[in-house]
Amino acid sequence: MARQICSVENCTSFVKGRGFCNKHYFREFRAGRQPGPNRTERVLSFIESCIVANTDKCLDPPFKSRSDYPSFVHHGVFKKLGWVVLERTEGSRPSGLEMRHLCGNRRCCNPRHLTWGTHLENMQDWKDHGCAGDRTGVNNPNYRHGRYSKES
């Protein structure tokens, strides 16, 4: 079976995926125009559905993300979904505040579960939701390295 050539005009490289060679695929991806089915359009559609949703349930995005907080690239800028939903419902982020998840679900994009708050409030939420484990004694990551051993 013959190998396919990149679909970009005047490119003679072999196809790596979705009709593009490696160079052109990643060039499109970094520019926010993912080749094939446009992920950015699906993400923006999901954001709009979150804003108009009338529910108290968590709204998790139906697609994967590399981190616990769902994110996407839009016009070459890396954005978190929760921030975009919160900015569209409550306005731009006030100085010194960060996004809080009142439900404790990092993937949730329901505007009823998101609000702006101080770092201290966010860390208190983190503890209240059981995300902060016991970091004292043997549970401290430095314990095994001897910093807190009884011999030293």
ZAFI-293733 format. One line per field, with one value per residue: residue number from 1; x, y, z of N, C-alpha, C in turn; residue in one letter. Coordinates in Angstrom, 1 decimal. Example, Ala and Ser with C-alpha at 12.3 -4.5 7.8 and 13.67 -1.06 7.14 Angstrom:
BEGIN
seq: 1; 2;
nxx: 13.2; 12.8;
nyy: -5.7; -2.2;
nzz: 7.8; 7.1;
caxx: 12.3; 13.7;
cayy: -4.5; -1.1;
cazz: 7.8; 7.1;
cxx: 13.2; 12.9;
cyy: -3.3; 0.0;
czz: 7.8; 7.9;
type: A; S;
//
This chain:
BEGIN
seq: 1; 2; 3; 4; 5; 6; 7; 8; 9; 10; 11; 12; 13; 14; 15; 16; 17; 18; 19; 20; 21; 22; 23; 24; 25; 26; 27; 28; 29; 30; 31; 32; 33; 34; 35; 36; 37; 38; 39; 40; 41; 42; 43; 44; 45; 46; 47; 48; 49; 50; 51; 52; 53; 54; 55; 56; 57; 58; 59; 60; 61; 62; 63; 64; 65; 66; 67; 68; 69; 70; 71; 72; 73; 74; 75; 76; 77; 78; 79; 80; 81; 82; 83; 84; 85; 86; 87; 88; 89; 90; 91; 92; 93; 94; 95; 96; 97; 98; 99; 100; 101; 102; 103; 104; 105; 106; 107; 108; 109; 110; 111; 112; 113; 114; 115; 116; 117; 118; 119; 120; 121; 122; 123; 124; 125; 126; 127; 128; 129; 130; 131; 132; 133; 134; 135; 136; 137; 138; 139; 140; 141; 142; 143; 144; 145; 146; 147; 148; 149; 150; 151; 152;
nxx: 0.8; 0.6; 2.1; 0.5; 0.5; 1.1; -1.7; -1.4; -0.8; 2.0; 3.5; 5.6; 5.9; 5.2; 2.0; 1.2; -1.0; -4.5; -4.5; -2.4; 1.1; 3.6; 4.8; 2.9; 0.6; 1.1; 1.6; -0.9; -2.3; -1.1; -1.8; -4.4; -6.2; -7.2; -6.5; -8.9; -12.0; -13.1; -12.0; -12.0; -14.4; -16.2; -15.7; -16.3; -19.0; -19.8; -19.3; -21.2; -23.5; -23.2; -23.6; -26.2; -27.5; -29.8; -29.4; -28.5; -26.6; -23.3; -21.4; -19.6; -17.1; -17.4; -15.0; -11.5; -8.8; -5.5; -4.9; -6.3; -8.0; -10.1; -9.1; -8.3; -7.1; -7.4; -7.3; -4.5; -4.1; -3.9; -6.5; -8.5; -11.5; -13.4; -12.7; -13.4; -16.2; -16.9; -16.0; -17.7; -20.2; -20.1; -18.5; -15.3; -12.3; -11.9; -9.2; -6.7; -8.2; -9.2; -10.5; -13.0; -14.2; -17.2; -18.3; -16.3; -15.5; -13.1; -13.4; -15.8; -18.0; -20.2; -21.9; -23.2; -21.7; -19.3; -17.2; -15.7; -13.0; -10.8; -7.4; -7.1; -9.7; -10.1; -8.2; -9.3; -11.7; -10.6; -9.6; -12.0; -13.4; -12.0; -9.6; -7.1; -4.7; -3.3; -0.3; 1.7; 4.3; 4.9; 3.5; 4.4; 6.0; 8.8; 9.7; 10.7; 13.1; 14.8; 14.8; 13.1; 13.6; 14.2; 16.8; 18.4;
nyy: -1.2; 2.2; 5.0; 7.9; 11.4; 14.5; 16.7; 19.5; 22.1; 21.9; 20.4; 17.6; 15.7; 12.6; 11.4; 11.7; 11.9; 12.3; 13.3; 15.1; 15.9; 15.5; 18.0; 19.9; 19.1; 19.7; 22.4; 23.4; 22.6; 24.0; 26.5; 26.6; 25.4; 22.6; 19.8; 18.0; 17.0; 19.8; 20.6; 22.9; 24.2; 22.4; 22.5; 25.3; 25.1; 23.4; 25.0; 27.1; 25.6; 25.0; 27.4; 28.1; 26.0; 24.7; 23.5; 21.7; 19.8; 18.5; 19.6; 17.9; 18.1; 16.3; 15.4; 14.5; 15.8; 17.0; 17.6; 17.8; 19.9; 20.8; 22.0; 24.1; 25.1; 28.3; 30.3; 30.2; 30.6; 29.2; 28.1; 27.6; 25.8; 26.2; 28.8; 30.3; 29.9; 31.0; 33.7; 34.5; 34.4; 35.8; 38.0; 39.6; 38.5; 39.6; 41.6; 39.8; 37.7; 34.2; 31.3; 29.4; 26.1; 25.2; 22.8; 20.9; 19.3; 19.2; 19.1; 20.1; 22.4; 23.9; 26.9; 27.5; 26.3; 27.5; 30.2; 33.4; 33.9; 34.3; 33.2; 32.0; 31.3; 29.4; 27.4; 26.6; 25.5; 23.4; 21.9; 21.3; 19.7; 17.4; 17.1; 17.8; 16.0; 14.5; 15.9; 15.5; 14.2; 10.8; 10.9; 13.1; 14.1; 14.5; 13.0; 10.4; 10.9; 11.5; 14.0; 14.4; 12.3; 10.4; 9.9; 12.1;
nzz: 0.0; -0.9; 0.6; 1.9; 0.9; 2.5; 3.0; 2.6; 0.4; -1.9; -0.1; 0.5; 2.3; 4.2; 5.4; 8.7; 10.5; 10.3; 7.7; 7.5; 7.6; 10.1; 10.8; 9.8; 11.1; 13.8; 13.7; 13.0; 15.3; 17.4; 16.7; 17.4; 15.8; 15.5; 13.5; 11.5; 13.1; 14.6; 17.6; 19.2; 18.5; 19.5; 22.2; 22.8; 22.2; 24.2; 26.4; 26.1; 26.4; 29.1; 30.3; 29.8; 31.0; 33.4; 36.0; 39.0; 39.1; 38.6; 35.8; 33.8; 31.3; 28.1; 27.1; 27.0; 29.0; 29.7; 32.3; 35.6; 35.6; 33.1; 29.9; 27.0; 23.8; 22.4; 19.8; 19.9; 22.6; 25.8; 27.8; 30.7; 31.1; 33.2; 34.0; 31.7; 31.6; 34.0; 33.7; 31.6; 32.8; 35.3; 34.8; 34.2; 35.9; 39.2; 40.6; 42.3; 43.0; 42.7; 40.9; 42.4; 43.2; 44.3; 44.6; 44.7; 42.6; 40.3; 37.5; 37.0; 35.3; 35.8; 36.2; 38.6; 40.5; 40.5; 41.6; 42.3; 44.5; 47.3; 47.7; 50.2; 50.9; 48.8; 49.5; 51.9; 51.0; 49.6; 51.7; 53.0; 51.1; 51.3; 49.8; 50.7; 52.2; 55.1; 56.0; 57.8; 59.9; 59.1; 56.8; 55.4; 52.5; 52.6; 54.7; 54.3; 53.2; 55.2; 56.4; 58.5; 60.2; 63.2; 63.9; 62.9;
caxx: 0.0; 1.4; 1.9; -0.2; 1.3; 0.4; -2.7; -1.1; -0.2; 3.4; 4.3; 5.8; 6.1; 4.2; 1.0; 1.4; -2.3; -5.6; -4.2; -1.3; 2.4; 3.9; 5.0; 1.7; -0.4; 1.4; 1.4; -2.3; -2.7; -0.6; -2.6; -5.8; -7.0; -6.8; -7.0; -10.0; -13.1; -12.6; -12.2; -12.3; -15.8; -16.9; -15.5; -17.1; -20.4; -20.0; -19.3; -22.5; -24.5; -23.1; -24.1; -27.7; -28.0; -30.6; -29.3; -27.5; -25.7; -22.0; -21.4; -18.2; -16.9; -17.4; -13.8; -10.4; -7.9; -4.3; -4.9; -7.6; -8.8; -10.3; -8.6; -8.3; -6.3; -8.3; -6.5; -3.2; -4.0; -4.3; -7.5; -9.3; -12.9; -14.1; -12.4; -14.1; -17.6; -17.1; -15.9; -18.9; -21.4; -19.9; -17.6; -13.8; -11.7; -11.4; -7.8; -6.4; -9.1; -9.1; -11.7; -13.3; -15.2; -17.9; -18.7; -15.2; -15.2; -12.2; -13.8; -17.2; -18.1; -21.5; -21.7; -23.7; -20.7; -18.1; -17.3; -14.4; -12.7; -9.4; -6.6; -7.4; -11.0; -9.9; -7.5; -10.3; -12.6; -9.8; -9.6; -13.4; -13.8; -11.1; -8.5; -5.9; -4.4; -2.5; 1.0; 2.6; 4.9; 5.3; 2.8; 5.1; 6.9; 10.2; 10.0; 11.5; 14.4; 15.6; 14.7; 12.3; 13.9; 14.6; 18.3; 19.1;
cayy: 0.0; 3.4; 6.0; 9.1; 12.6; 15.6; 17.4; 20.9; 22.3; 21.9; 19.6; 16.3; 14.7; 11.6; 11.7; 11.2; 11.7; 13.2; 13.9; 16.1; 15.4; 15.8; 19.5; 20.7; 18.8; 20.4; 23.8; 23.7; 22.3; 25.1; 27.7; 26.4; 24.9; 21.2; 19.2; 17.0; 17.6; 21.0; 20.5; 24.2; 24.5; 21.5; 23.1; 26.5; 24.7; 22.9; 26.2; 27.8; 24.7; 25.1; 28.8; 28.1; 24.8; 25.0; 22.3; 21.8; 18.7; 18.9; 19.5; 17.6; 18.0; 15.0; 15.1; 14.4; 16.9; 16.4; 17.9; 17.6; 21.0; 20.8; 23.2; 24.0; 26.2; 29.1; 31.4; 30.1; 30.9; 28.1; 28.5; 26.6; 25.9; 26.9; 30.3; 30.9; 29.9; 32.0; 35.1; 34.8; 34.5; 36.8; 39.1; 39.3; 38.1; 40.7; 41.5; 39.1; 36.5; 33.0; 30.5; 28.3; 25.1; 25.0; 21.4; 20.1; 18.6; 20.0; 19.1; 20.7; 23.7; 24.4; 28.2; 27.6; 25.7; 28.3; 31.6; 34.0; 33.9; 34.5; 32.0; 31.4; 30.6; 28.3; 26.4; 26.1; 24.6; 22.2; 21.0; 20.9; 18.7; 16.2; 17.1; 18.0; 14.9; 14.7; 16.0; 15.6; 12.9; 9.8; 11.3; 14.2; 13.5; 14.6; 12.1; 9.2; 11.3; 11.7; 15.3; 14.3; 11.1; 10.5; 9.9; 13.3;
cazz: 0.0; -1.0; 1.7; 1.5; 1.0; 3.3; 2.2; 2.5; -0.9; -2.0; 0.9; -0.1; 3.4; 4.4; 6.3; 10.1; 11.0; 9.8; 6.4; 7.6; 8.0; 11.5; 10.9; 9.6; 12.1; 15.1; 13.4; 13.1; 16.6; 18.2; 16.3; 17.9; 14.7; 15.5; 12.2; 11.7; 13.8; 15.3; 19.1; 19.8; 18.3; 20.4; 23.5; 22.9; 22.3; 25.6; 27.3; 25.9; 27.0; 30.6; 30.7; 29.7; 31.8; 34.6; 36.8; 40.1; 38.9; 38.0; 34.3; 33.3; 29.8; 27.6; 26.4; 27.8; 29.2; 30.2; 33.7; 36.3; 35.2; 31.6; 29.3; 25.6; 23.2; 21.6; 19.1; 20.4; 24.1; 26.7; 28.7; 31.4; 30.8; 34.3; 34.0; 30.6; 32.0; 35.1; 33.1; 30.8; 33.7; 36.4; 34.4; 34.3; 37.2; 40.0; 40.9; 43.5; 43.3; 41.8; 40.7; 43.4; 42.8; 45.5; 44.6; 44.9; 41.4; 39.5; 36.1; 36.8; 34.6; 36.1; 36.8; 39.9; 41.3; 40.4; 42.0; 42.5; 45.9; 47.7; 47.8; 51.5; 50.7; 47.9; 50.2; 52.8; 50.2; 49.3; 52.9; 53.3; 50.2; 51.5; 48.9; 51.4; 53.0; 56.3; 55.5; 58.9; 60.3; 58.1; 55.5; 54.8; 51.4; 53.0; 55.8; 53.9; 52.8; 56.4; 57.0; 59.8; 60.9; 64.6; 64.0; 62.6;
cxx: 0.9; 1.1; 1.3; 0.7; 0.4; -0.6; -2.5; -0.4; 1.3; 4.2; 4.4; 6.1; 4.9; 3.3; 1.3; 0.0; -3.2; -5.3; -3.1; 0.0; 2.6; 4.0; 3.7; 0.6; -0.2; 1.3; 0.0; -2.8; -2.3; -1.3; -4.0; -6.7; -6.7; -7.4; -8.1; -11.2; -12.6; -13.0; -12.6; -13.8; -16.6; -16.8; -16.3; -18.6; -20.8; -20.1; -20.6; -23.6; -24.4; -23.7; -25.6; -28.3; -28.7; -30.6; -28.3; -26.5; -24.4; -22.0; -19.9; -18.2; -16.8; -16.1; -12.6; -9.6; -6.7; -4.2; -6.2; -8.5; -8.9; -9.8; -8.6; -7.5; -7.3; -7.5; -5.1; -3.0; -4.6; -5.3; -8.1; -10.8; -13.7; -13.9; -13.3; -15.6; -17.8; -17.0; -17.1; -20.2; -21.3; -19.0; -16.1; -13.4; -11.3; -10.0; -7.6; -7.2; -8.8; -10.4; -11.8; -14.3; -15.9; -18.3; -17.6; -14.7; -14.4; -12.7; -15.1; -17.1; -19.5; -21.3; -22.2; -22.7; -19.4; -18.3; -15.9; -14.2; -11.2; -8.7; -6.9; -8.7; -10.9; -9.2; -8.4; -11.3; -11.9; -9.8; -11.0; -13.9; -12.9; -10.0; -7.2; -5.7; -3.5; -1.0; 2.0; 3.2; 5.3; 4.6; 3.5; 6.1; 8.4; 10.6; 10.9; 12.9; 15.3; 15.5; 14.0; 12.5; 14.4; 16.1; 19.0; 18.6;
cyy: 1.2; 4.3; 7.3; 10.3; 13.6; 16.3; 18.9; 21.0; 22.5; 21.2; 18.2; 15.3; 13.7; 11.9; 11.0; 10.9; 12.7; 13.9; 14.9; 15.3; 16.0; 17.4; 20.2; 20.4; 19.6; 21.9; 24.2; 23.6; 23.5; 26.4; 27.7; 25.9; 23.4; 20.5; 18.2; 17.7; 18.6; 20.9; 21.8; 24.5; 23.6; 22.0; 24.3; 26.1; 24.2; 24.0; 26.9; 26.9; 24.8; 26.4; 28.7; 26.9; 25.3; 23.8; 22.5; 20.6; 19.2; 18.7; 19.2; 17.5; 16.6; 14.6; 15.1; 15.6; 16.3; 16.6; 17.6; 18.7; 21.0; 22.1; 23.0; 25.2; 26.9; 30.3; 31.4; 30.4; 29.7; 28.6; 27.4; 26.8; 26.6; 28.4; 31.0; 31.0; 30.9; 33.5; 35.4; 35.0; 35.7; 38.0; 38.7; 39.1; 39.4; 40.5; 40.8; 38.0; 35.4; 32.3; 29.5; 27.4; 24.8; 23.5; 20.4; 19.2; 19.5; 20.1; 19.8; 22.1; 24.3; 25.8; 28.4; 27.0; 26.4; 29.7; 32.1; 34.1; 34.1; 33.2; 31.3; 30.7; 29.3; 27.1; 25.8; 25.2; 23.3; 21.3; 20.5; 19.8; 17.4; 16.1; 17.2; 16.9; 15.4; 14.7; 16.1; 14.2; 12.0; 10.1; 12.4; 13.6; 13.6; 13.6; 11.0; 9.6; 11.7; 13.1; 15.3; 13.0; 11.3; 10.5; 11.2; 14.5;
czz: 0.0; 0.2; 1.1; 1.7; 1.7; 2.4; 2.0; 1.1; -0.9; -0.9; 0.4; 1.1; 3.5; 5.5; 7.7; 10.7; 10.5; 8.6; 6.4; 8.0; 9.5; 11.7; 10.8; 10.6; 13.4; 14.9; 13.5; 14.5; 17.5; 17.9; 16.7; 16.9; 14.6; 14.2; 12.5; 12.3; 14.7; 16.8; 19.7; 19.7; 19.3; 21.8; 23.7; 22.9; 23.6; 26.6; 27.3; 26.5; 28.5; 31.0; 30.7; 30.5; 33.1; 35.5; 38.0; 40.1; 38.3; 36.5; 33.9; 31.8; 29.3; 26.8; 27.4; 27.9; 29.9; 31.7; 34.3; 35.9; 33.7; 31.0; 27.8; 25.1; 22.2; 21.1; 19.7; 21.9; 24.8; 27.7; 29.4; 31.3; 31.9; 34.3; 32.9; 31.0; 33.0; 34.6; 32.3; 31.6; 34.7; 36.0; 34.6; 35.7; 38.0; 40.4; 42.3; 43.9; 42.3; 41.8; 41.8; 42.9; 44.1; 45.7; 44.9; 43.7; 40.5; 38.0; 35.9; 36.2; 34.8; 36.8; 38.2; 40.9; 41.3; 40.9; 42.2; 44.0; 46.1; 47.7; 49.1; 51.5; 49.8; 48.6; 51.3; 52.2; 49.9; 50.5; 53.2; 52.4; 50.3; 50.5; 49.6; 52.4; 54.2; 55.8; 56.6; 59.2; 59.1; 56.7; 54.8; 53.7; 51.7; 54.1; 55.4; 53.5; 54.0; 57.0; 58.4; 60.5; 62.3; 64.8; 63.8; 63.5;
type: M; A; R; Q; I; C; S; V; E; N; C; T; S; F; V; K; G; R; G; F; C; N; K; H; Y; F; R; E; F; R; A; G; R; Q; P; G; P; N; R; T; E; R; V; L; S; F; I; E; S; C; I; V; A; N; T; D; K; C; L; D; P; P; F; K; S; R; S; D; Y; P; S; F; V; H; H; G; V; F; K; K; L; G; W; V; V; L; E; R; T; E; G; S; R; P; S; G; L; E; M; R; H; L; C; G; N; R; R; C; C; N; P; R; H; L; T; W; G; T; H; L; E; N; M; Q; D; W; K; D; H; G; C; A; G; D; R; T; G; V; N; N; P; N; Y; R; H; G; R; Y; S; K; E; S;
//
